[in-house]
Amino acid sequence: MGRIERGEQALSIDKIWHIADALGRDPADLFSISLDLDKMRRNKEQDKAEGFTDIDLGTNV
């Protein structure tokens, strides 16, 4: 797993299925999480470029 995380080894379809099975998830879930995180990152970058900043709600989140 570490070699995959470090980009030293590519994932095969078989490995994706094994990882998803070990996590008790559907393989598509692994990709949807990644896409959601990427979308959030792009939205934050776009907001920053347009001059919007984070709103402080007074919480320690």
N, CA, C and O of each residue as an XYZ file, in Angstrom:
244
protein
N       0.817     -1.182      0.000
C       0.000      0.000      0.000
C       0.866      1.252      0.000
O       0.549      2.221     -0.690
N       1.938      1.245      0.753
C       2.820      2.403      0.819
C       3.435      2.740     -0.523
O       3.583      3.913     -0.866
N       3.791      1.720     -1.283
C       4.378      1.957     -2.608
C       3.374      2.625     -3.537
O       3.744      3.464     -4.359
N       2.125      2.259     -3.408
C       1.080      2.887     -4.223
C       0.912      4.340     -3.799
O       0.843      5.228     -4.649
N       0.844      4.592     -2.479
C       0.683      5.953     -1.971
C       1.835      6.865     -2.388
O       1.627      8.046     -2.665
N       3.041      6.319     -2.432
C       4.213      7.121     -2.820
C       4.370      7.248     -4.332
O       5.273      7.936     -4.807
N       3.496      6.588     -5.089
C       3.562      6.651     -6.543
C       4.638      5.774     -7.144
O       5.014      5.958     -8.302
N       5.132      4.834     -6.381
C       6.176      3.935     -6.872
C       5.592      2.769     -7.667
O       6.297      2.139     -8.455
N       4.323      2.485     -7.465
C       3.672      1.387     -8.169
C       2.279      1.822     -8.588
O       1.547      2.438     -7.814
N       1.925      1.493     -9.818
C       0.600      1.841    -10.330
C      -0.419      0.804     -9.855
O      -0.078     -0.335     -9.536
N      -1.659      1.232     -9.820
C      -2.746      0.338     -9.447
C      -3.282     -0.399    -10.661
O      -3.461      0.190    -11.728
N      -3.532     -1.667    -10.496
C      -4.215     -2.432    -11.534
C      -5.688     -2.544    -11.130
O      -6.045     -2.268     -9.985
N      -6.513     -2.936    -12.047
C      -7.927     -3.129    -11.749
C      -8.088     -4.149    -10.622
O      -8.921     -3.976     -9.732
N      -7.291     -5.203    -10.668
C      -7.356     -6.228     -9.619
C      -7.054     -5.639     -8.244
O      -7.741     -5.945     -7.270
N      -6.033     -4.802     -8.167
C      -5.659     -4.191     -6.879
C      -6.756     -3.261     -6.376
O      -7.029     -3.211     -5.177
N      -7.385     -2.525     -7.290
C      -8.479     -1.637     -6.890
C      -9.598     -2.463     -6.263
O     -10.146     -2.082     -5.228
N      -9.938     -3.581     -6.877
C     -10.986     -4.454     -6.336
C     -10.576     -5.012     -4.971
O     -11.405     -5.086     -4.064
N      -9.306     -5.405     -4.814
C      -8.831     -5.939     -3.537
C      -8.901     -4.885     -2.435
O      -9.327     -5.176     -1.317
N      -8.487     -3.674     -2.751
C      -8.518     -2.588     -1.763
C      -9.959     -2.265     -1.379
O     -10.277     -2.131     -0.197
N     -10.819     -2.143     -2.371
C     -12.227     -1.852     -2.102
C     -12.853     -2.957     -1.245
O     -13.604     -2.674     -0.311
N     -12.543     -4.199     -1.563
C     -13.071     -5.327     -0.797
C     -12.585     -5.271      0.651
O     -13.359     -5.498      1.581
N     -11.307     -4.968      0.836
C     -10.744     -4.886      2.192
C     -11.397     -3.770      3.001
O     -11.534     -3.878      4.220
N     -11.800     -2.701      2.322
C     -12.452     -1.573      2.999
C     -13.964     -1.754      3.109
O     -14.654     -0.957      3.745
N     -14.466     -2.813      2.479
C     -15.905     -3.055      2.493
C     -16.667     -2.028      1.670
O     -17.803     -1.681      1.995
N     -16.043     -1.544      0.607
C     -16.641     -0.504     -0.234
C     -16.736     -0.982     -1.669
O     -16.115     -1.974     -2.052
N     -17.512     -0.272     -2.449
C     -17.588     -0.508     -3.877
C     -16.394      0.210     -4.526
O     -16.052      1.314     -4.103
N     -15.757     -0.382     -5.529
C     -14.612      0.288     -6.159
C     -14.927      1.708     -6.641
O     -14.057      2.577     -6.592
N     -16.138      1.951     -7.097
C     -16.511      3.295     -7.561
C     -16.410      4.311     -6.431
O     -16.128      5.484     -6.676
N     -16.640      3.866     -5.187
C     -16.539      4.778     -4.043
C     -15.128      5.345     -3.902
O     -14.956      6.496     -3.501
N     -14.134      4.546     -4.227
C     -12.755      5.023     -4.111
C     -12.502      6.204     -5.037
O     -11.763      7.125     -4.691
N     -13.107      6.172     -6.191
C     -12.919      7.252     -7.157
C     -13.793      8.458     -6.842
O     -13.379      9.599     -7.044
N     -15.002      8.206     -6.347
C     -15.900      9.328     -6.063
C     -15.349     10.183     -4.932
O     -15.501     11.404     -4.958
N     -14.715      9.571     -3.944
C     -14.102     10.331     -2.852
C     -13.002     11.229     -3.402
O     -12.915     12.403     -3.042
N     -12.177     10.686     -4.261
C     -11.091     11.460     -4.861
C     -11.637     12.615     -5.689
O     -11.108     13.724     -5.632
N     -12.690     12.364     -6.456
C     -13.282     13.411     -7.281
C     -13.912     14.500     -6.423
O     -13.827     15.682     -6.756
N     -14.545     14.107     -5.318
C     -15.137     15.094     -4.412
C     -14.069     15.991     -3.801
O     -14.250     17.206     -3.729
N     -12.965     15.409     -3.364
C     -11.878     16.193     -2.782
C     -11.275     17.141     -3.805
O     -10.965     18.289     -3.486
N     -11.107     16.665     -5.035
C     -10.552     17.507     -6.093
C     -11.504     18.662     -6.405
O     -11.059     19.789     -6.622
N     -12.792     18.394     -6.428
C     -13.783     19.441     -6.695
C     -13.756     20.498     -5.592
O     -13.829     21.693     -5.878
N     -13.651     20.069     -4.337
C     -13.585     21.022     -3.230
C     -12.335     21.889     -3.337
O     -12.396     23.094     -3.093
N     -11.198     21.286     -3.702
C      -9.952     22.036     -3.840
C     -10.076     23.082     -4.948
O      -9.665     24.229     -4.776
N     -10.649     22.676     -6.091
C     -10.809     23.609     -7.210
C     -11.760     24.747     -6.863
O     -11.517     25.894     -7.237
N     -12.846     24.439     -6.147
C     -13.783     25.480     -5.737
C     -13.117     26.486     -4.804
O     -13.334     27.691     -4.930
N     -12.319     25.998     -3.883
C     -11.620     26.888     -2.946
C     -10.628     27.781     -3.694
O     -10.517     28.971     -3.399
N      -9.908     27.208     -4.660
C      -8.971     28.002     -5.460
C      -9.704     29.065     -6.267
O      -9.231     30.196     -6.376
N     -10.853     28.711     -6.830
C     -11.639     29.665     -7.610
C     -12.174     30.776     -6.709
O     -12.135     31.947     -7.086
N     -12.667     30.425     -5.533
C     -13.148     31.434     -4.590
C     -12.032     32.406     -4.223
O     -12.244     33.617     -4.168
N     -10.855     31.869     -3.976
C      -9.716     32.718     -3.612
C      -9.363     33.656     -4.766
O      -9.084     34.834     -4.542
N      -9.374     33.143     -5.997
C      -9.058     33.956     -7.169
C     -10.085     35.066     -7.364
O      -9.760     36.132     -7.887
N     -11.331     34.814     -6.943
C     -12.393     35.806     -7.091
C     -12.497     36.736     -5.888
O     -13.383     37.589     -5.829
N     -11.586     36.567     -4.925
C     -11.544     37.470     -3.782
C     -12.358     37.043     -2.580
O     -12.447     37.785     -1.601
N     -12.954     35.862     -2.634
C     -13.698     35.372     -1.484
C     -12.725     34.745     -0.492
O     -11.726     34.144     -0.885
N     -13.023     34.889      0.779
C     -12.186     34.281      1.811
C     -13.044     33.406      2.691
O     -14.272     33.457      2.628
N     -12.396     32.605      3.512
C     -13.111     31.741      4.446
C     -13.875     32.604      5.438
O     -13.410     33.675      5.826
N     -15.031     32.142      5.839
C     -15.844     32.853      6.810
C     -15.535     32.284      8.197
O     -15.586     31.072      8.406
N     -15.221     33.156      9.118
C     -14.958     32.725     10.495
C     -16.274     32.699     11.249
O     -16.861     33.748     11.516
N     -16.733     31.520     11.588
C     -17.988     31.367     12.309
C     -17.780     31.332     13.817
O     -18.710     31.077     14.583
N     -16.554     31.590     14.224
C     -16.268     31.584     15.658
C     -16.182     30.195     16.246
O     -16.330     30.023     17.456
N     -15.951     29.218     15.422
C     -15.837     27.847     15.902
C     -14.405     27.380     15.753
O     -13.615     27.974     15.020
N     -14.089     26.335     16.439
C     -12.749     25.750     16.342
C     -12.734     24.550     15.434
O     -12.117     23.535     15.758
N     -13.401     24.646     14.300
C     -13.502     23.527     13.369
C     -12.299     23.518     12.468
O     -12.183     22.651     11.602
